[in-house]
Amino acid sequence: MGTEPTRGSKPVDFANLGRGYWTAVLVMAGMLILLWFDDDVGPGHPVYALIFTTWTFLLGPGVAIPVILRLPRRWLRVPAGERVLHRALGVDIFGRLLERSGYNRRFVYPMWEFPNTRAGLTSRAQAARGGASAHGACFAVHVLVAAVALFTGHAWGALWILLPGVVVHLYPALLQRAIMLRLQPLLARVAGAETRGLWNPSHKPGDAPVS
């Protein structure tokens, strides 16, 4: 988390993704509905799972803001006890793999419009909440469609639909929640300093990277 976003990149405006984005989402949704009833593909075929996963990955940015605005505030706070689950599932290892693969540098940091320092702490926390909410919602879609496939007699198809969702959405959601666990104490300290008049978020010189 100490690396700054790529300078000169244009951040994604999640609140205004545009008509082209939503057209692509709806077209893919319609295609998935048609393929569900296709005798050659259908929900039992790995190709269907691949297209479905591509669609939910595309859907993520579009549901980030609506989901986070509608979730109860208490759902966005991560309990300290969840850290045990993250360790058991290897969430930190997953995060290191993303970092070393260059995925964050190429795709994640360029979408940020804030510095990855304490001056951008609140925005970084909001990004983590949005990421966890969007990935969590998309994983819920995977679970729902996998359940439908299972109950309609496509057991292997249900597995094909569910497993990619674990990698593409469940682990990223848990990773963002793990990041929030590290950010929450910092946010509390900053809030306390602001209350005492000791912290001004506009002061950038000497800011330390968030870790």
Secondary structure, DSSP 8 states (H G I E B T S, - for coil): --S---TT-----TT---HHHHHHHHHHHHHHHHHHT-SSSSTTSHHHHHHHHHHHHHHHHHHHHHHHHHS-GGGGS--TTHHHHHHHHTHHHHHHHHHHHTHIIIIIGGG--S-SBGGGHHHHHHHHHHHHHHHHHHHHHHHHHHHHHHHTT-HHHHHHHHHHHIIIIIHHHHHHHHHHHHHHHHHHHHHHHHHTT---TT--TT--B--
